[in-house]
Amino acid sequence: LVPVFSWLALGGKCRYCHKPISKQYPVVELITAAVFAISTYYWVFGETWQYVGFATWLAVLVGLVALAIYDIKYGLLPDKINYKMYAIAAAGLVIQFMVGRPLSDWTQVLSSLLICSGIFWVIYQVSKGTWIGGGDVKLGFLLGLVIVSTADSLLMLFIASLLATCVTLPLMYIKRLNIKTRVPFGPFLIAATYIAVLFGQSIIDWYQSFILSIIV
């Protein structure tokens, strides 16, 4: 059971009943390998807690990929995956603080949770679940535990909205979607979280330099 290679060796069919095995499986395996490799290349290492943070990030990434695929296929974000990722992310944070992460970062944890989940919770309550699903609120709590940065959390929301707009507007233009179509927002949130965690500070620094260059 070697990812991708087993599927290729079997010709995309079950060894025993010879029924086709969906191409989804090798595609997901390749995506997971790619996000792991990119994370390894761009992660900032140095302090002990940063290594713990990296291990936690990789573990949570597995769940995030599963959630994204599940939301695309079924329009659902299963609690059983979310809750397991809560435990992993929270445990990882506790260990990080135990091995040297600055205690002042707790304020970043709280603000990140309020931004990533609190805003969605308010929208969910105001709209009574018509604008956003309860699964997105729960996912937002997980993303808050992962991002742990006020600025990166706000950036994540902006990127997620931008990605959703760039995908849905063309689909509406070619009439693949309409104004009443429910579009899963989870994959956009997860993709935006990946970008914010790995490249958030670089994006913010570039934006600040760009604004300063205009003002000056």
Salt bridges, closest charged atoms under 4 A:
ASP79 OD2 - LYS138 NZ 3.00
ASP105 OD2 - ARG101 NE 2.92
